[in-house]
């Protein structure tokens, strides 16, 4: 079968990267997020943010 779209190549690369990350962590999502939280601590930047964004008040002013 012929590769028709460039998107297919991009998806294949994403899947290869995902598989490498998974294998390196023993297919453990817990390890993946533990490592992300550790990187977050050292970088000072949020890596994972599970909070919902706040909605602005109806009058458009912050409290």
CNS distance restraints for C-alpha pairs under 8 A (distance, minus, plus):
assign (resid   3 and name CA) (resid   8 and name CA) 7.02 0.50 0.50
assign (resid   3 and name CA) (resid   9 and name CA) 7.84 0.50 0.50
assign (resid   4 and name CA) (resid   8 and name CA) 7.61 0.50 0.50
assign (resid   5 and name CA) (resid   9 and name CA) 7.36 0.50 0.50
assign (resid   6 and name CA) (resid  10 and name CA) 6.48 0.50 0.50
assign (resid   7 and name CA) (resid  11 and name CA) 6.11 0.50 0.50
assign (resid   8 and name CA) (resid  12 and name CA) 6.14 0.50 0.50
assign (resid   9 and name CA) (resid  13 and name CA) 6.29 0.50 0.50
assign (resid  10 and name CA) (resid  14 and name CA) 6.27 0.50 0.50
assign (resid  11 and name CA) (resid  15 and name CA) 6.12 0.50 0.50
assign (resid  12 and name CA) (resid  16 and name CA) 6.14 0.50 0.50
assign (resid  13 and name CA) (resid  17 and name CA) 6.19 0.50 0.50
assign (resid  14 and name CA) (resid  18 and name CA) 6.11 0.50 0.50
assign (resid  15 and name CA) (resid  19 and name CA) 6.03 0.50 0.50
assign (resid  16 and name CA) (resid  20 and name CA) 6.22 0.50 0.50
assign (resid  17 and name CA) (resid  21 and name CA) 6.24 0.50 0.50
assign (resid  18 and name CA) (resid  22 and name CA) 6.12 0.50 0.50
assign (resid  19 and name CA) (resid  23 and name CA) 6.07 0.50 0.50
assign (resid  20 and name CA) (resid  24 and name CA) 6.11 0.50 0.50
assign (resid  21 and name CA) (resid  25 and name CA) 6.52 0.50 0.50
assign (resid  22 and name CA) (resid  26 and name CA) 6.30 0.50 0.50
assign (resid  22 and name CA) (resid  27 and name CA) 4.62 0.50 0.50
assign (resid  22 and name CA) (resid  28 and name CA) 6.96 0.50 0.50
assign (resid  22 and name CA) (resid  29 and name CA) 7.91 0.50 0.50
assign (resid  22 and name CA) (resid  32 and name CA) 7.88 0.50 0.50
assign (resid  23 and name CA) (resid  27 and name CA) 5.48 0.50 0.50
assign (resid  25 and name CA) (resid  29 and name CA) 7.94 0.50 0.50
assign (resid  25 and name CA) (resid  31 and name CA) 6.16 0.50 0.50
assign (resid  25 and name CA) (resid  32 and name CA) 6.54 0.50 0.50
assign (resid  28 and name CA) (resid  32 and name CA) 6.46 0.50 0.50
assign (resid  29 and name CA) (resid  33 and name CA) 6.27 0.50 0.50
assign (resid  30 and name CA) (resid  34 and name CA) 6.03 0.50 0.50
assign (resid  31 and name CA) (resid  35 and name CA) 6.08 0.50 0.50
assign (resid  32 and name CA) (resid  36 and name CA) 6.29 0.50 0.50
assign (resid  33 and name CA) (resid  37 and name CA) 6.07 0.50 0.50
assign (resid  34 and name CA) (resid  38 and name CA) 6.22 0.50 0.50
assign (resid  35 and name CA) (resid  39 and name CA) 6.20 0.50 0.50
assign (resid  36 and name CA) (resid  40 and name CA) 6.10 0.50 0.50
assign (resid  36 and name CA) (resid  47 and name CA) 6.33 0.50 0.50
assign (resid  36 and name CA) (resid  48 and name CA) 7.23 0.50 0.50
assign (resid  37 and name CA) (resid  41 and name CA) 6.28 0.50 0.50
assign (resid  37 and name CA) (resid  47 and name CA) 6.90 0.50 0.50
assign (resid  37 and name CA) (resid  48 and name CA) 7.19 0.50 0.50
assign (resid  38 and name CA) (resid  42 and name CA) 6.54 0.50 0.50
assign (resid  39 and name CA) (resid  43 and name CA) 6.01 0.50 0.50
assign (resid  39 and name CA) (resid  47 and name CA) 7.54 0.50 0.50
assign (resid  40 and name CA) (resid  44 and name CA) 5.94 0.50 0.50
assign (resid  40 and name CA) (resid  45 and name CA) 5.65 0.50 0.50
assign (resid  40 and name CA) (resid  46 and name CA) 5.53 0.50 0.50
assign (resid  40 and name CA) (resid  47 and name CA) 5.38 0.50 0.50
assign (resid  40 and name CA) (resid  48 and name CA) 7.86 0.50 0.50
assign (resid  41 and name CA) (resid  45 and name CA) 7.53 0.50 0.50
assign (resid  56 and name CA) (resid  60 and name CA) 5.97 0.50 0.50
assign (resid  56 and name CA) (resid  61 and name CA) 7.17 0.50 0.50
assign (resid  56 and name CA) (resid  62 and name CA) 6.75 0.50 0.50
assign (resid  57 and name CA) (resid  61 and name CA) 6.17 0.50 0.50
assign (resid  57 and name CA) (resid  62 and name CA) 6.62 0.50 0.50
